[in-house]
Amino acid sequence: MSRRILLLLLISFSVPLACSRPDKTGGKAASDASRPVPGDWVIVRYESEPATLNPLINQTTTGQYAMIGINNSQIYELLMRYNTTDWGLTEPLLAEAPPAISDDRRTYTFTIRQGVQWHDGRPLTSEDVLFTFKAMMCPLVDSALYRSYLNDLTDVRTEGRNVTFEMDKPSVFNVDRIANTVPIISKHVFDSEGLLDRFTIKDVIGAKGKTDPKIKSFAEQFNSHPSNRSPVGTGPYKFEKWETGRELVLARNDSYWGKKAYLAKIVIRVITDATTALAALKAGEVDLQPRLLPVQHAQLTSGPAFDAQLTKTKYSIPAEFQIMWNNERPFFKDKRVRQAMTMLVDRQQIIDTVRFGLGRIGVSPLGRGLTIQSALPNSSTKRGGKITMATAFAIRRV
């Protein structure tokens, strides 16, 4: 579910809002804010700085937001993305189409799209896809998070533009795990020496993966590669610069293979303190704050001056908070005690006073109306007593 979070939190990144910077003239954009036009740029506040811009070793949500954005496509891209009508994983991205699936539902063959270029001008090939999965499956590469999704992967082969994935057993999640888990990275950037060339996926996940000197050398280089801070992807935005502790800048890729982005630049401004971030928003130093504190939404973001410059709204966030009862303790073994402890928590009061009404009492870890592929609803759970949480964001008007 973590990959679906970005569909919510970074929806602004696909927003061709025609939003004008306060120090610039809007031109056509200002005359018709409902019709997107190319140009201009946006400054987005992040609560924390990414640890890396290597998608295979990244473990932070902000890094993920920066690299694959709203729908599996920003700096890097994945094989497929979501259909925003019903949030099914049905739209091809770096693959030309959904995969051909064998009758036993263990073999999945994707055809890689022609005409896609890396940001350095080199063509994307099926060998890049094979390399990506080899690198990810290397036990000495810091990609355990992704490997945990693909424990059933047994082999990957290429033939021309086709890439075939073999899974140990059929699963309804296999397409999602292959096409919607791993951003595709470039072989020529991360393995210019060809250290992994003579190894198959079976070699990498077998005994050689931990003992072969070349695989060891590759893993060491990969985990600390210079491109972990200056990525080369295939997406609609190219990496421009990273000033540690201050900002990341992404520039529109005018050679993008698909529909060109509207915004000329996305500036990701790192402001860790919520009060400072709100002040920057009000001062026009930030255009979008993806998350407001409940008290900020309720008490500090209203009035004629604010409303003339900014728009705020609410959305649900997929997250889970729990009270864990230790069932090894004799008094917690009785479920009636656990139920009584849950009833002692006034969940509505928490919603009303701590969350300023941004939430509702939940009945399950899944939000009301949530489907397995939905990106919108959310629940945040307390074991035995659940609260569905919501949050809010603000964006500058044009």
C-alpha positions as CSV (number, residue, x, y, z in Angstrom):
1,M,0.0,0.0,0.0
2,S,2.9,2.3,0.5
3,R,3.2,2.9,-3.3
4,R,-0.3,4.1,-3.4
5,I,0.3,6.8,-0.8
6,L,2.1,8.9,-3.4
7,L,-1.0,9.1,-5.5
8,L,-2.4,11.2,-2.7
9,L,0.4,13.1,-1.3
10,L,1.9,14.3,-4.6
11,I,-1.1,14.8,-6.6
12,S,0.1,18.4,-7.0
13,F,3.0,17.1,-9.0
14,S,0.7,16.2,-11.9
15,V,-1.3,19.3,-11.3
16,P,-0.9,21.4,-14.4
17,L,-2.6,24.1,-12.3
18,A,-1.4,27.0,-14.4
19,C,-0.5,28.4,-11.0
20,S,1.5,31.5,-11.2
21,R,4.4,32.3,-8.9
22,P,3.6,35.5,-6.9
23,D,6.6,37.3,-8.5
24,K,5.6,36.4,-12.1
25,T,2.8,37.3,-14.5
26,G,0.4,34.5,-15.2
27,G,-0.2,35.3,-18.9
28,K,-2.6,32.8,-20.4
29,A,-2.6,30.8,-17.2
30,A,-4.0,33.7,-15.2
31,S,-6.7,34.2,-17.8
32,D,-8.0,30.7,-17.6
33,A,-6.9,28.8,-14.5
34,S,-9.1,25.8,-15.4
35,R,-7.1,25.2,-18.6
36,P,-3.5,23.9,-18.1
37,V,-0.7,25.5,-20.2
38,P,3.0,24.8,-20.3
39,G,5.5,26.9,-18.3
40,D,6.0,28.3,-14.8
41,W,7.2,26.3,-11.8
42,V,6.1,25.4,-8.3
43,I,7.8,25.2,-4.9
44,V,6.6,22.3,-2.8
45,R,7.4,21.9,0.9
46,Y,8.7,18.5,2.1
47,E,8.8,17.7,5.8
48,S,12.1,15.8,5.5
49,E,14.9,15.3,3.1
50,P,15.3,12.2,1.0
51,A,18.1,10.0,2.1
52,T,18.9,8.9,-1.4
53,L,17.7,9.2,-5.0
54,N,18.5,5.6,-5.9
55,P,15.0,4.0,-6.1
56,L,16.2,0.5,-5.2
57,I,17.8,1.4,-1.9
58,N,15.5,4.2,-0.9
59,Q,13.5,3.7,2.3
60,T,11.9,7.1,2.8
61,T,8.6,8.3,1.6
62,T,10.0,11.7,0.6
63,G,12.6,10.0,-1.6
64,Q,9.8,8.0,-3.2
65,Y,7.7,11.0,-3.8
66,A,10.6,12.8,-5.5
67,M,11.6,9.9,-7.7
68,I,8.3,8.5,-9.0
69,G,5.8,11.2,-8.2
70,I,2.1,10.9,-8.6
71,N,1.7,7.8,-10.7
72,N,5.0,5.8,-11.1
73,S,6.5,8.5,-13.4
74,Q,8.6,11.5,-12.4
75,I,12.4,11.1,-12.5
76,Y,12.2,7.3,-12.8
77,E,9.4,5.2,-14.1
78,L,7.9,1.7,-13.7
79,L,6.6,-0.8,-16.2
80,M,2.9,0.1,-15.6
81,R,0.8,2.7,-13.8
82,Y,-2.7,3.2,-12.4
83,N,-5.8,4.0,-14.4
84,T,-7.0,7.0,-12.6
85,T,-10.7,6.2,-13.4
86,D,-10.9,3.1,-11.2
87,W,-7.3,2.9,-9.8
88,G,-6.7,-0.4,-11.4
89,L,-3.1,-1.2,-12.5
90,T,-4.0,-1.4,-16.2
91,E,-2.1,1.4,-18.0
92,P,1.3,0.5,-19.6
93,L,4.2,2.9,-19.0
94,L,7.7,1.6,-19.9
95,A,6.0,-1.5,-21.1
96,E,3.9,-1.3,-24.3
97,A,1.0,-3.2,-22.8
98,P,-0.1,-5.3,-19.9
99,P,1.9,-8.6,-19.8
100,A,1.1,-11.8,-21.7
101,I,0.4,-14.3,-18.9
102,S,0.9,-18.1,-19.2
103,D,-2.0,-20.5,-18.5
104,D,-0.5,-21.5,-15.2
105,R,-0.2,-17.8,-14.2
106,R,3.5,-18.2,-13.3
107,T,5.1,-16.6,-16.4
108,Y,4.6,-12.9,-17.3
109,T,6.1,-11.4,-20.5
110,F,6.3,-7.6,-21.1
111,T,7.3,-5.9,-24.3
112,I,9.4,-2.8,-23.5
113,R,8.3,0.4,-25.2
114,Q,10.4,1.7,-28.2
115,G,11.6,5.3,-28.4
116,V,12.3,5.8,-24.7
117,Q,15.5,7.6,-23.8
118,W,17.4,8.0,-20.5
119,H,17.9,11.6,-19.5
120,D,21.5,11.3,-20.9
121,G,20.2,10.4,-24.3
122,R,20.9,6.7,-24.3
123,P,18.0,4.4,-25.3
124,L,16.1,2.3,-22.8
125,T,16.4,-1.4,-23.6
126,S,15.1,-4.7,-22.2
127,E,18.6,-5.2,-20.8
128,D,18.0,-2.2,-18.4
129,V,14.9,-4.0,-17.1
130,L,16.8,-7.3,-16.6
131,F,19.7,-5.4,-14.9
132,T,17.2,-3.6,-12.6
133,F,15.8,-6.9,-11.2
134,K,19.3,-8.4,-11.0
135,A,20.5,-5.5,-8.9
136,M,17.4,-5.5,-6.7
137,M,17.7,-9.2,-6.0
138,C,21.4,-9.0,-5.0
139,P,21.4,-10.0,-1.3
140,L,24.3,-7.5,-0.6
141,V,22.5,-4.6,-2.2
142,D,20.5,-2.5,0.3
143,S,17.2,-3.3,-1.4
144,A,15.7,-5.7,1.1
145,L,12.4,-3.7,1.1
146,Y,11.9,-4.5,-2.6
147,R,13.1,-8.1,-2.4
148,S,10.5,-8.7,0.2
149,Y,7.8,-8.1,-2.4
150,L,9.5,-10.5,-4.9
151,N,10.4,-13.5,-2.8
152,D,8.6,-15.7,-5.4
153,L,10.7,-14.4,-8.4
154,T,12.8,-17.3,-9.8
155,D,14.0,-16.0,-13.2
156,V,14.1,-13.1,-15.6
157,R,15.0,-13.5,-19.3
158,T,15.1,-11.2,-22.3
159,E,14.6,-11.8,-26.0
160,G,14.6,-8.7,-28.1
161,R,12.3,-6.2,-26.5
162,N,10.5,-8.8,-24.5
163,V,11.2,-9.4,-20.8
164,T,9.9,-12.6,-19.2
165,F,9.4,-13.0,-15.5
166,E,9.1,-16.5,-13.9
167,M,7.3,-16.7,-10.5
168,D,7.4,-19.7,-8.2
169,K,3.6,-19.8,-7.9
170,P,0.5,-18.1,-9.3
171,S,-0.8,-15.1,-7.4
172,V,-3.3,-12.3,-8.0
173,F,-0.5,-9.9,-6.9
174,N,2.2,-11.0,-9.4
175,V,1.6,-8.3,-12.0
176,D,1.5,-5.7,-9.3
177,R,4.7,-7.0,-7.7
178,I,6.6,-7.0,-11.0
179,A,5.2,-3.9,-12.8
180,N,4.3,-1.7,-9.8
181,T,7.1,-2.3,-7.3
182,V,10.5,-1.6,-8.9
183,P,11.4,1.6,-10.7
184,I,13.6,0.8,-13.8
185,I,17.2,2.0,-13.6
186,S,19.9,2.2,-16.2
187,K,22.5,-0.5,-16.7
188,H,25.1,1.8,-18.3
189,V,24.9,4.2,-15.3
190,F,25.0,1.7,-12.4
191,D,27.1,-1.1,-14.0
192,S,29.4,0.5,-16.6
193,E,32.0,-2.3,-15.9
194,G,29.5,-5.0,-16.6
195,L,30.1,-6.7,-13.3
196,L,26.7,-8.5,-13.4
197,D,26.7,-9.3,-17.1
198,R,27.7,-13.0,-16.8
199,F,25.3,-13.7,-13.9
200,T,21.6,-14.8,-14.2
201,I,18.9,-14.0,-11.7
202,K,19.3,-17.6,-10.5
203,D,23.0,-16.9,-9.8
204,V,22.2,-13.7,-8.0
205,I,19.6,-15.3,-5.7
206,G,21.6,-18.4,-5.2
207,A,24.8,-19.1,-3.3
208,K,26.9,-16.9,-5.7
209,G,24.9,-13.8,-4.7
210,K,26.7,-13.7,-1.3
211,T,30.1,-15.2,-2.3
212,D,31.2,-14.2,-5.8
213,P,33.8,-11.4,-5.7
214,K,32.3,-9.6,-8.7
215,I,28.8,-9.5,-7.2
216,K,30.2,-8.3,-3.9
217,S,32.1,-5.6,-5.7
218,F,29.0,-4.5,-7.6
219,A,26.9,-4.3,-4.4
220,E,29.5,-2.2,-2.7
221,Q,29.7,0.3,-5.6
222,F,25.9,0.3,-6.1
223,N,25.1,1.1,-2.5
224,S,27.4,4.2,-2.6
225,H,27.1,5.1,-6.3
226,P,27.5,8.9,-7.2
227,S,24.2,8.6,-9.1
228,N,22.4,8.0,-5.8
229,R,22.5,11.8,-5.5
230,S,22.2,12.7,-9.2
231,P,19.8,10.3,-10.8
232,V,19.4,9.6,-14.6
233,G,15.9,8.4,-15.3
234,T,13.4,8.2,-18.2
235,G,10.6,10.3,-16.7
236,P,9.0,13.6,-17.5
237,Y,11.3,15.4,-15.1
238,K,15.1,15.4,-15.0
239,F,17.2,15.9,-11.9
240,E,18.8,19.4,-11.9
241,K,20.4,19.9,-8.4
242,W,20.3,18.9,-4.8
243,E,21.4,21.4,-2.1
244,T,21.6,19.3,1.0
245,G,19.3,20.5,3.8
246,R,17.6,23.1,1.5
247,E,16.1,21.9,-1.7
248,L,15.9,19.6,-4.7
249,V,15.2,20.9,-8.2
250,L,13.7,19.0,-11.0
251,A,13.4,20.4,-14.5
252,R,11.0,19.4,-17.3
253,N,12.3,16.8,-19.7
254,D,11.6,18.3,-23.1
255,S,12.7,15.0,-24.8
256,Y,10.2,12.9,-22.8
257,W,8.8,10.0,-24.8
258,G,5.2,10.6,-23.6
259,K,3.0,13.6,-22.9
260,K,5.2,16.5,-21.8
261,A,4.9,17.9,-18.3
262,Y,3.3,21.3,-17.9
263,L,5.5,22.7,-15.1
264,A,8.9,23.8,-16.2
265,K,10.4,23.2,-12.8
266,I,9.5,21.5,-9.5
267,V,11.4,22.9,-6.5
268,I,11.2,20.7,-3.5
269,R,11.9,22.8,-0.4
270,V,12.9,21.0,2.8
271,I,11.3,22.7,5.8
272,T,11.1,20.4,8.8
273,D,9.3,22.7,11.2
274,A,5.6,23.0,10.6
275,T,5.3,26.5,11.9
276,T,8.1,27.7,9.7
277,A,6.6,26.0,6.8
278,L,3.2,27.7,7.2
279,A,4.9,31.1,7.6
280,A,6.8,30.4,4.3
281,L,3.5,29.5,2.6
282,K,1.8,32.7,3.7
283,A,4.9,34.7,2.7
284,G,4.8,33.3,-0.8
285,E,8.1,31.4,-0.4
286,V,6.2,28.1,-0.9
287,D,3.3,27.3,-3.3
288,L,2.2,24.0,-2.0
289,Q,2.2,22.5,1.5
290,P,1.0,18.9,1.1
291,R,0.3,18.5,4.8
292,L,-1.0,20.9,7.4
293,L,-1.2,20.2,11.1
294,P,-4.9,19.9,12.3
295,V,-4.6,23.1,14.4
296,Q,-3.2,24.9,11.3
297,H,-6.1,23.8,9.2
298,A,-8.7,24.6,11.8
299,Q,-7.3,27.9,13.2
300,L,-4.4,29.4,11.2
301,T,-5.4,29.1,7.5
302,S,-8.5,31.2,7.0
303,G,-9.7,34.8,6.6
304,P,-9.9,37.1,3.6
305,A,-6.1,37.6,3.1
306,F,-5.4,33.8,3.2
307,D,-8.4,32.9,1.0
308,A,-7.4,35.5,-1.6
309,Q,-4.0,33.8,-2.0
310,L,-4.4,30.2,-1.1
311,T,-6.8,27.2,-1.3
312,K,-6.9,24.5,1.3
313,T,-8.6,21.1,1.2
314,K,-8.7,17.8,3.0
315,Y,-7.7,14.2,2.0
316,S,-7.3,10.9,3.7
317,I,-3.8,9.4,4.3
318,P,-3.1,5.6,4.4
319,A,-1.3,5.1,7.8
320,E,-1.8,2.9,10.8
321,F,-1.3,3.7,14.5
322,Q,-1.8,0.9,17.0
323,I,-2.1,0.2,20.7
324,M,-0.5,-3.3,21.1
325,W,-1.7,-5.4,24.0
326,N,0.9,-7.8,25.3
327,N,-1.0,-11.1,25.3
328,E,1.8,-12.8,27.3
329,R,0.6,-10.8,30.3
330,P,-2.1,-12.8,32.1
331,F,-4.7,-10.0,32.3
332,F,-4.4,-9.2,28.6
333,K,-5.1,-12.9,27.6
334,D,-8.8,-12.3,28.4
335,K,-10.3,-10.6,25.3
336,R,-12.9,-8.9,27.5
337,V,-10.0,-7.0,29.2
338,R,-8.7,-5.9,25.8
339,Q,-12.2,-4.8,24.8
340,A,-12.7,-2.9,28.0
341,M,-9.4,-1.1,27.6
342,T,-10.4,-0.1,24.1
343,M,-13.7,1.2,25.4
344,L,-11.9,3.4,27.9
345,V,-10.4,5.3,25.0
346,D,-12.7,8.1,24.0
347,R,-12.0,8.0,20.3
348,Q,-14.5,10.8,19.3
349,Q,-12.9,13.1,21.8
350,I,-9.4,12.5,20.3
351,I,-10.9,13.3,16.9
352,D,-12.6,16.4,18.1
353,T,-9.9,17.9,20.3
354,V,-6.6,16.5,18.9
355,R,-7.5,16.2,15.3
356,F,-9.9,19.2,15.2
357,G,-12.5,17.0,13.5
358,L,-10.1,15.6,10.9
359,G,-11.1,12.0,11.3
360,R,-13.9,9.6,12.1
361,I,-14.2,6.4,14.2
362,G,-13.2,3.4,12.0
363,V,-14.3,-0.2,12.0
364,S,-11.5,-1.8,10.1
365,P,-7.9,-1.2,8.9
366,L,-9.5,-0.3,5.6
367,G,-11.4,2.9,5.1
368,R,-15.1,2.9,4.3
369,G,-15.6,2.1,0.7
370,L,-11.9,1.2,0.2
371,T,-11.1,-1.3,-2.6
372,I,-7.8,-3.1,-2.9
373,Q,-6.6,-0.8,-5.7
374,S,-8.1,2.5,-4.3
375,A,-5.7,5.3,-3.5
376,L,-8.1,7.6,-1.8
377,P,-9.7,6.3,1.5
378,N,-7.6,5.4,4.5
379,S,-7.8,4.1,8.0
380,S,-5.5,4.5,10.9
381,T,-5.9,1.7,13.4
382,K,-5.7,1.2,17.1
383,R,-5.8,-2.5,17.9
384,G,-9.4,-3.1,19.0
385,G,-10.5,0.5,18.5
386,K,-9.9,2.3,15.2
387,I,-9.8,5.9,14.1
388,T,-9.8,6.9,10.4
389,M,-7.5,9.9,10.0
390,A,-7.5,12.7,7.6
391,T,-5.2,15.6,6.8
392,A,-5.2,18.8,4.8
393,F,-3.0,20.7,2.4
394,A,-2.9,24.3,1.0
395,I,-1.9,25.5,-2.4
396,R,-1.4,29.0,-3.8
397,R,-4.1,30.4,-6.0
398,V,-3.2,31.9,-9.4
